[in-house]
Amino acid sequence: MEKRDELDRISKRASDVRRVASRAMTDIVASLKAQGKDTLPLKGGPYWSPPEHVLVAAERETRVMSAPPSQGLPELRRAIANRMEVDDRLLIDPEHEILITNGAQHALYIAFTTLLNPGDEVLMYSPGYFFYGALELVGAIPVYAETRQENNWRWDVKALEKKISPKTKMIVINSPANPTGYVATEDDLLSVAELARKHDLLVLSDECYDKLIYDGAHHIRFVSLPGVKDRAITICSFTKSYVMPHWRIGFIITPPKLAPYLRKVLEWNVLTCNPIGQRAAQAALEGPQDWIKEIAPRYQRNRDLMVNGLKGAPGISFAVPKGAVFLFLNSAELGISGEEFSRTLMYEYGVPTEPGPLFGSDFHVRLMFGGDENVISEAAKRITGAAGKLAE
C-alpha cells in the first residue's frame, strides 16, 4: 500500500483555517528581535501588573493541589454575579448561568461548538474581530454586514437583516469593537435585540473590552436589555479589563437551559480551567476596586497621544475609537493595501500592525496603542515618517 503524504492526514478544516492574526504577528516580532532588529513593544492589552492582593491570591493557590469544578470555582462565579449586580444592575444566577473558561477565545470556541451545526450561518459586522476561525473549525459560515469609516463604524441593522437566510442561527456582536473601537449605543443594541426576536436568532455578545471605554461613554450589556435573556450569550474576559493577560481567564453568561451543554463541551475540551487564574480573578472582583478606575484613563491617554501624533501623517485616515485599544488606520490614500502598509511598517520601521484583510478591510491596518507613553510617541513618529515617504 502506498504511503500517504503527511499533509494528507490533516483535516480540511485544520488545513484551511488561518492562524490567529495577533499570534502570527507575535511570532514575527519575536523573530525580528532575535535577529537584533529594532521593533517597538506596542501592546494590545495591559502593560502593567495587577495589584498586590491579586498576585497574592494567585500565589496562594499554587499550593492547593485540587482541581476546581468544570463549571469553575463557585466563589468566582458568585463574585462575577455580585459584580454584575453592583456594576450593571444585572441579576445572574452563579450556579446555572455562569461558566468559567480559559480566556475569551476558549469561551468562543466552547459556545460555537455547543450551539452551531455545520452549515449554520452566523451574522456579524465587518470590519470586525476574526471570529471566522473558531466558526470555520466547527463548520459554521460567517456572513458579514458592512460598516463604514465615514460613519465612524456605526452599526447598520438594516444591512444585517438583509443578510438573514433560512440558514441563519446566530448574530455575533462585539462592543467595544475590535479593531474599530466602536462602542454600541442603546439604540444599536435594542435594534439587534428586535432583529433577533423577529427571526428567532441567538445573539452572542463579545464584551471583552467592557471597561476600556473613553470620552465619558459607558458600556451596556446586551443581556441587560428587556426580553433577551433567553437568547443572549455573553463572553467576557479578565485579560484586558482586569489587567490579567497571563492567566487566561474568561467566562460565559448563558441562559440556564444551555449551561449543561456548554459544560459538557468544556469538559471534553479541557476537563477544567486554570485554578490559579480563577483565584486571581476572584480577588480582582472582591478586593478594592479603585485600581480598576485607573485602567481606562491610562488607555485613553495613550489613545490621545497616538491620535495627536498621527494628525500630520499624510495619506492616513481613521475614526477615533471610543473603546478598546486599537486604531484602525486607512492607507487607501497612500495607494497601497493594508497588507503592504503593514509589511512596510514592520520590516522597515519596526512598528507592528496587523493587516486589515484579516479583519475584513483591504485598506486598513490594526495599530495597538497599549504600551509605555514613550513607545506610543515613537510609533506615531515612525508611522508619520513612513506615510510621508510613501506619499512622495
N, C-alpha and C positions, 0 to 999 in steps of 0.2 A: 504494500500500500504506500502510495506517495505521501511523503511527509508534508504537512501543511506549513505554509509560511506563518511565522509567529504572529504577524499582524492580522491574519485571517481569524485568529482566535478572539479578537477584540469585538465586542458587541457594536452594532451600528450606532447606538445612542452614545456610547463612550467615544467612538471614533469621530462622530460628527460634532459633538458638543465642544464649544470653545472654552478656553481657560477663563477663570475669573480675572477680569482686566486688572484689578488692583494687585493681585498676586503676581501676575506676569510682569507688571511694572516694578514691583519689589525685587524680583529676580534680576531685572535689567540693571537697576540701581546698584544692587549688591555686586554684580559682575563688574560694573564700571569702577566701583570703589576698589575692588580687588586689583584692578589694573592701575590704580593710583589716579584715576580721573576725578576731577572736581565735580561733585554733584550736591545740590542743595538739599538739606534734610527737611523738606516740606512734609507736613503731616495731614492725613485725612481724619485724624482722631486726636485724642488728648496727648499733650506733650509734657505733662507733669504728673506726679503721683497723687493718688487719693490720700486723705488724711490718715493720721496715725491710728485712730480707732478701727479703721477698715483693715489696715495692714496687720494690726494685732489680731483681729478676728480670723484673718486668713492663716496667720502663723499658728494660732492655737489649734486650728482644725487639722493641720498637718500631723498632729499627734493622735488623731482619732482614727482608729482602724475599723471603721464600719461604713458601709455604703448607704446612701440615702435612698428613700423610696424612688421608684422610677418616675413618679409624678413630680418629684422634687421635695426638698425639706419642707415639712409642714410649717415650720417657723418662718421660712422665707415666703411661702405662699401667703401666710397671714400678714406678713409685713407688706407685701405688694398690695393686698386688698386694703389694708389700713391706709397706705399712702395714696391709693386711688380715691379713697373716700375723702381724705383730707384735701388733696390737691385738685381733684376733678369732680368731687361730689358724686362719685360713681360707686354703686354698691355691687361688689363682686364676691361671689362665694369661693373662698380659697380652696375648698375641698373638691368642688365639682366644676370650676370654671377656669382654673389656672394650671398650666403645665410648664415646668422649668426645662429649658433646653441649653445645649452647649452653644450659645450665641444665637443671633437672629438668623444667620444663614442656615443654621441647623433647623431652626423653627420653621423657616420657609419650606425646607425640604420635607419635613415631617407633615406640614399642613398640605402641601401639594400631593404628596404620596397618599395621604389619607383620603383626600376629598376629590381627587381628579382621576378620571379614566383615560386611557389612550384615545386620542381624537377629540377630547373635550377642548373647547376654546375658552381662552381667558383674555378679557379685555383689559387694557391699561393705556395710560397716556405715554406719548413719545415726544421728545426725548425723555428717557427715564432710566432707572436702575436696571441692571442686567438680570432681571427675573427670568429671562428666557432660558438660562442654563438649567436651573432646577426644574423648570417646566418641561423642557425637552427631555430631560432624563426620566421623567415619568410618562412621556409620550403625549403630553398636552401641547396645545398650539397657542402661542401668544399672538394676539391680534391688537393692532395699535390704532389709536386716535391721536392725531397730531395736535400739539400746542406750538405756539409761535413766540419767538423772542420779542417781536414788536408789540405783542400783547402781554409782555412780562411773564410769559409761560402760563397764563391764566387757563384753567381747565375749561373745556368746551363739552358740556354733557350732551349736546345735540350731536356733535361729531362722534361721541362714544356710542350713542344709541344707534346711529347709522351702521355701526359695525356688528350689531347683535344679529345672531343667526340661530337656527334651531339647535346648533351645537354649543352655544354659549352657556357656560355654567357658572362663571365667576368673574367679578370685577376686582382688579388689584389697584389700590390707590396707595400713594406714598406722600406724606406730608409731615414735616418739611421735606421737600423733594430732593432727591439725589439724582442728577447732578445740578439741577437748575436753581435750587434754593427757594422754589415757590412754596408758599405757605397757604394752604387751603382756607378759604373763608367759610363761615357757617352756611352761606348760600350754596357754595360749591358742594359741601358735604350733604346738605339736605337734598340737592338735586340728584346726587348719586344714590342716596337712600331711596328716593322716589323711583328712580330708574330700576333699582334692584327689586323693589316691591312690585312694580308694574310687570317685570319679566321674570319674577321669582328666581333671582340670582343670589348667590353668596357674594359677600364683599370681604376681601382680605385687605386690611389696612396696616401698612408698614409704617410704624411711628418711631423708628429708631433714633431720630434726632429731635424727639419731642420737647426737650428742654433747651435746644440750641435755636432760639428764635429771637429776632432782633427788632429794633426800632419800635418797641412798645407793643408789638403784636403778641398774640397768645395762641397756644395750641388747643385745638378742640378735638377730643377723641371721637372718632366715628361712632363707637359703640355707645357713647353717651346720648346720642340722638334718640328721639322718641320712636319706638316701634321697630328698632333694627336689631335688637339684641339676639334674636333667634337666627339671624343670618350673618352676623358680624364676627370675623376672626381678627384679633388684634395681635400684631407682632411687635415686641419691644425688646430693647437691649440695654445692658448696663455699660456697654463699651464706650459710647460717646457721652451720654447724658450723665453718667456717674463715674467717668474717668477710670474705667476698669477694662482696658483693651486686652490685657494678657490673660484674663481668666475665662473669657468666652462664655459669658452667662447671658441668656436671653429668656424670654417667656412668651407663652401664648395665652391670650384670653379667649375663651371659646364658649359657645352655647353648651350647656351641660350635656345634652344628648350626644354631642360629638366627642366629648372628652375621653370616654373609654376607648374609642377607636384611635384617637391621636396617641393615647398612652400605649396601646398595643404596638403601633408602628414604631414609636420611640424605643420600646423595649427590644424589638427585633433589630433596631438600628444600633443602639449603644448600651442597652440594658438600663443604665442610669447615668446621670450627669455629674460633672465635676463638683464634689462636695466642698472643696476649699473655696472655690469661687462663689458657691452658694452662701457660705457663711460670710464672706466679704460683702456680698450683695445685701444680705440681711443687715449687717452692721451699717452699711451705707444708708439703708432705709430707716433704720430705727434710731440711729445716733443723731448728733447735732446736724442741722441742715443748712447752717449759714454758708458753708463752703460751696454748696450747690448753687447758691445765688450768684456766685462769682464766675461760674463757668461760661454762661452765655455772654456776659460783658467782655470777658477776655477774648472770646472768638470774635465778637463784634468789633473790638479794637483792631484785631488782625484783618478782618474784612475791610474796614475803612482804610487801613494802611495800604492794603493791596489795591483797592479801588482807586484811591488817590494817586498811588504810584503808577497806575496804568492809564490815567486820564490823558496823558500826552502821547500814548503809543499809537502811531499811525496805522490805519487799516484794521484795527481791532475794535470790536464792539461787544457789549454784554449787558444783560439786565442785572441790576444789583440784587443779590439774593437776600431774601427776608429770613432765611434759616439755613441750617446745615453748614457745611464747612468747605464749599466749593464755589469757584467762579466758573461759569461755562462760557469760555471765550470763543468768539466768532471770528474765523480767519478768512471769510469769503472775500472781503475787500482787498486782501493781500493776493488774491488769485491762486491760493493753494488750498489743498484739502486739509481737514483736521489731522488726517494720518501723517501727511508730510510736515505740517506745522509741529506736531508732537515730536516727530523724529528730529527735526531741526533743533527744537528747544532742548531735547535730552542730550543729543550727541554733540552739538556744537556749543551749547550754552550751559549745560549741566542743570537744567530745570526740568524735573519730572512732571509730566502730564499724561493723561490717558486720551487716546484718540476718540473723537466724537462718534464715529461709526459704531463703536461698542455700546453707545447709549441711544443710537437712533438718529444721529445727525452727521452728515458728511463733512460739514464745515465748522465743527467746533472741537475744542479740547477741554477736558476737565482739569482744572487747576486747583490744587489744595491750598488753603490758607491757614492751616494749623502749623504751628512752629514758633520759634523764637522771633521776636519782632525784627531783629537784625536780618534774619533769614528772609522774612517777608519783604523787607525793603530791597534786599539784594535781588530777590526773584523778580520783583516789579521792574527794577533797573535793567536786568538782563533781558526780560521779555520785551521791554520798550526798545532796547538796542537791537534785538533780533527783528522786531517788526520794522524798525527804521531801515535796516539793511534790506529786508525783503521788499519793502515798498519803493526802493530806489529804481 
